[in-house]
Amino acid sequence: MKLFLRYFILISISLITLILLGLYFVGSSISETVISEKKMLLKNYNKLIHVVAPKKSDLSIENNYLKILAENLEIRITAIEKDGRVFYDSTFFDDVSLKNIENHLGRKEIDDAISKGEGTDIRVSSTVGVSSLYYAKLIDSDYVLRVSFSFRKIENYIVDFKYHIIAIFTILVTAVIVLSYYFSKRLSLPVENLNDMINKIEKGDNIELENYYVTSDEISKLIYRLYNNMNARENALLEEKKKMNFILSSLTDGVALLTDNWVVLYRNDKYIEMFGNDATDIFNELKDFESLKLFNDLKQKGDGKHFIKYKNKFYEVILKSYNKYKILVFHDSSDQMRYHAFKSELIANISHELKTPVSIIMGYSETLMNSDIDASTREKFSKKLYESSLRLDNLITDIIQLHSLESSGRNLLVEKGINIGELKHELEEIYKDSVKNISFAFDDAYVGVLKEHILSIYKNLIDNAITYSMGENVYVGFKKAGEKLILTVDDEGPVISDDEKGKIFERFYTTSKSRNKKNSGTGLGLSIVKHTSEIYNGYVELIKGIYGGNCFKVVLSDKLSS
């Protein structure tokens, strides 16, 4: 019963407080809204009066239209000089009465109108003795036109509204009491029944389940959980353990839970792959010297993040202690280390390749600026500057293209394919003035490859053949075999050595015969071809050509979407 009363009082007081606050804010808001609307109405009336009596002379007791307007609108119209003297008031009908009206300087709405252009106020009029709402406006910087009406009507409206609020409050409070009783009973009864049941259990009394079932269905469920849910909880814990084991076993990191004496309580598959499943007591059962050294180093270093080398791999090891337990996580960072090494090498290669044309440009530019040289030499230097600038531009373009290709995924789908016949015609136009004879043997086909990709492959391979081969002919081919596209470019030699075949697709690599800068390209062309082929789930290889030279063969998958 005490619990029921606590619930009832708590719910009732909370809801009634919320209702009071809500009604208070609603009432205050509506009162302010009503007053604001009335002020706006007076402002509009003021504009209307100024339209009706635009001249100051129109504001006189002889103007019957103003009297009629004031009576119909139930307002009072007053005109005041800037010195505070009233020269018109709709409630007075002779000049003698007007002269007896006291000076209006000092009234808030009049002072605000003179200083700010307009003003409002709510107060009891000292002239007519009625509580009024005033709006005054300065007209033509000459006089103040004031409009007011009795505030009693507004107060009556607000009082009527408050009566409605009281009525609503009474209804809501009644509803709150009823709802509070219902919910308090519903909330307290199961708890009281549970408390009674626990007391009986402590005393050793028998529990009649039917009594609690009749009283509350929820309590029967609670009783059922108390007596019959232990097995379900145990099974749930076992299931959670299986899930945790599955998650940890799926990790690519080695994870182990140890005691503070370095005895393994749990290890996942990756840990077993690294250290085996035999040794539970690490320092007493582990036989491998390198593993023992690793764990001894970790023990000496203590908690934290450590970087170690183990069996030719680099690991980031996290060791954390909690109470009497330790957690070990081994993350293989070998790929990351290789990436950093590759990144450093790439930056060094780019810096080296950029430095050469930049140095040439700076050297020749400085010579052209600081020396008196003949026109022939100046032309020669200018040509060198242009060639170095062009090489620098080609290098930057190739680096950007290579980065774009390396960032692309392999899930490319081509919405609109290309006609190989049109591609062949375009290539013939590009190389019609080449220093070598370029022969094209293309199968007619419509293939799902982006034009810029296949054009890039052919141009890089053909340009290399023109630049580096010693023969007079270059043979370019295309065949379609099912879903595979085969692109070939043959030259007449010299043949690239076997030692260099595995390196020519690396970034910035050029063969020994092209080391001179006269013929050398950017060193990125074949790398671009390789990455482009990989986007199409393909590959590029260098094989022995049928014309006594090299044959670059590129195999792509047709990516035309259905």
Number of C-alpha atoms within 10 A of each C-alpha: 10 9 14 19 14 13 19 23 14 13 19 21 15 12 17 17 12 12 17 15 12 12 17 14 12 13 16 13 11 14 19 12 12 16 17 12 12 19 19 13 14 22 21 14 21 20 16 13 19 16 10 14 16 13 11 16 8 14 22 19 19 11 13 11 12 21 21 12 18 20 13 9 11 12 21 20 24 19 24 22 19 18 11 19 17 21 18 23 24 22 17 14 14 13 13 9 11 17 13 10 15 12 14 19 17 10 15 16 24 29 21 18 23 23 11 12 16 20 20 22 17 16 15 14 14 11 10 9 9 14 17 22 24 27 27 29 25 24 18 10 11 12 21 25 25 27 29 26 21 19 19 13 11 17 15 11 14 18 13 12 15 16 12 12 17 13 12 14 16 12 11 16 18 13 13 19 17 14 16 20 19 12 15 21 17 14 15 19 19 19 15 16 17 17 12 14 20 14 12 13 12 9 9 9 11 9 13 9 13 9 11 20 14 10 13 14 11 14 21 20 12 14 16 12 13 10 9 11 13 11 10 11 12 11 12 12 12 12 12 12 12 12 12 12 15 13 11 18 17 13 13 14 20 23 23 22 19 21 17 14 12 17 19 19 13 14 22 21 20 20 20 15 10 13 16 13 14 11 15 17 15 19 16 11 12 17 12 9 8 11 17 17 13 13 15 13 13 19 12 8 12 13 16 11 13 15 14 15 13 14 8 7 12 19 20 16 22 18 18 15 16 9 7 9 16 20 19 20 18 22 18 20 17 15 11 12 14 12 12 12 12 12 12 12 12 14 12 12 15 17 11 12 17 17 13 14 22 15 12 17 21 12 13 17 15 11 14 15 9 8 9 9 12 8 9 9 11 16 12 12 19 16 13 17 20 13 16 18 16 13 20 20 15 15 22 15 13 18 18 12 17 20 13 13 20 14 11 13 10 11 10 15 15 16 12 14 17 17 14 19 13 12 15 20 11 13 17 15 10 11 15 12 10 11 11 17 15 21 14 16 12 16 13 14 15 16 21 22 24 17 15 8 16 18 15 16 22 19 16 16 21 22 16 18 26 19 16 17 21 15 17 13 19 21 18 22 17 19 17 19 8 8 12 17 20 16 20 23 25 27 28 20 20 14 17 18 9 9 8 13 14 11 13 19 22 15 19 20 19 21 15 9 11 13 12 10 10 9 11 16 21 23 19 23 28 23 21 25 24 21 23 27 21 19 21 23 17 18 17 22 14 19 15 14 18 11 15 14 20 21 24 20 19 22 20 23 22 21 22 18 11 6
